[in-house]
Amino acid sequence: MIKFIIPAVVVFLIVLFWEKIQEFFNKKFNIKLNYIVVVIFIIILIIVMALLYF
């Protein structure tokens, strides 16, 4: 049951504090975080699809 609760809490906190996370990365590294998140999401989606295929 813990393996379901911890990721749910992590996702909730990321959604809750998304603006602060984005501002931090923008100030620190001067990059837009949205592009990185989209690329990571696509990579994770491809990995999941590949694992489901095999």
Secondary structure, DSSP 8 states (H G I E B T S, - for coil): -HHHHHHHHHHHHHHHTHHHHHHHHHHHH-S-HHHHHHHHHHHHHHHHHHHHH-
